Amino acid sequence: MTGHASPILTSLLDTDAYKLHMQQAVFHRYHDVTVAAEFRCRGDDLLGLYANEIREAINAMQTLALTDDEYSYLSGLPFFQSDYLNWLRDFRYNPEQVQVRNRDGHLAIRITGPWREVILWEVPLLALISEVVHRYRSPQAGAQQAVDHLQQKLETFRRDVADIDMSRFRLMDFGTRRRFSHEVQHAIVSTLKQDFPWLIGTSNYDLARRLALTPVGTQAHEWFQAFQQISPVLANSQRAALQAWLDEYDDQLGIALTDCIAMDAFLRDFGVNFASRYQGLRHDSGDPVEWGEKALAHYEKLGIDPHSKTLVFSDNLNLDKALALYRHFGQRTNVVFGIGTRLTCDIPGVTPLNIVIKLVECNGKPVAKLSDSPGKTICQDQAFVRALRKAFDLPLVKKAS
């Protein structure tokens, strides 16, 4: 399958902000660390049919480079340093780091190389895969249908909140990875900026620059996963990851992701020093109400006013779920909602892909994600999963998939 001449990715900044934020920290602190990441489709889609076109689009990515305007834009942000930006200006994607195969109809992708380079592949590669697949599956769909459907949702939302104090409601676009297309994401975020007063930013650096929005994002699971091999003691790896982030960013970009090794294990490591210095926490798996209650109880136990902190909800949200969580937590702490697929791939008749790319090795050794949602657990090395569960005092009951 080939034949679409238009390039899918046209900007190096067409990626999520947390990728550049993590990349800078890796560039400064873990320059020689190597990693491997692999693609997973959580559904039963036979995406291997598109392997050749995906490979062609990956090869085209080696021409992407930071423009002068993009360099100037990043230089004006408070958390980037000139040594990193100068390196990033010379950065080019190396397609040789990516192996793409069709295995009996299933798409197999493995990415290997220096962490400082591999880290940038995940988000644009997922966006690329999603766009290639939807071009074939839903050629009739596009930005207009997406915007029309969004306007219907916004009309319903405005009715639903007519009698609610919405002064503390905040929404962020998290939709790059599984968007229908770049065009659709641009149209959706543009519409939200114009018609939705609660939008505060986007995770996509290219859109943030073009639309004069705040870029949002801090760290992903891979930051904590890599420390499972970087840290000399496995049981200390989460605390080491939390501290290394503070060493790089101090009082900026301080939202910590909690579910790499499950919320309870995270909170045991998230003592008063971390809880005081980090601005808040991000939810990405498990029951969001249960998670939020644990977070607020933890802050209160440590003597920290929950109103001084922020909870970011980002797991499989839509506007209805966000509103329900706002009703529950909105007067008790600061809340922000990151909505992705349900914004940027929400078109009648279109089924979004449930796809991820996750770290599987660091320095040639296994790493794992032990999610609060069992279906999101990732690791092929059962011995390492057992070691990780033992190190963090977790029951040896859930089988990784």
Salt bridges, closest charged atoms under 4 A:
ASP14 OD2 - ARG179 NH2 2.80
ASP32 OD1 - HIS31 ND1 3.94
GLU38 OE1 - ARG40 NH1 3.04
GLU38 OE2 - ARG110 NH1 2.54
ASP45 OD2 - ARG137 NH1 2.78
ASP83 OD1 - HIS28 NE2 2.93
GLU117 OE2 - ARG116 NH2 3.93
GLU122 OE1 - LYS19 NZ 2.69
GLU122 OE2 - ARG177 NH1 3.67
GLU131 OE2 - ARG135 NH2 3.71
GLU155 OE2 - ARG159 NH1 3.59
ASP206 OD2 - HIS182 NE2 3.54
ASP206 OD1 - ARG210 NE 2.84
GLU222 OE2 - LYS19 NZ 2.28
GLU248 OE2 - HIS28 ND1 2.74
GLU248 OE1 - ARG29 NE 2.69
ASP250 OD1 - ARG277 NH2 3.03
ASP259 OD1 - HIS221 NE2 2.69
ASP264 OD1 - LYS294 NZ 2.78
ASP269 OD1 - ARG239 NH1 2.51
ASP284 OD2 - HIS221 NE2 3.73
ASP284 OD1 - ARG282 NH1 3.72
GLU290 OE2 - LYS294 NZ 3.53
GLU293 OE2 - HIS328 NE2 2.67
GLU293 OE2 - ARG332 NH1 2.87
ASP305 OD1 - HIS307 ND1 3.23
ASP315 OD1 - LYS376 NZ 2.69
ASP346 OD1 - HIS149 NE2 3.54
ASP346 OD2 - LYS153 NZ 2.59
GLU361 OE2 - ARG110 NH2 3.17
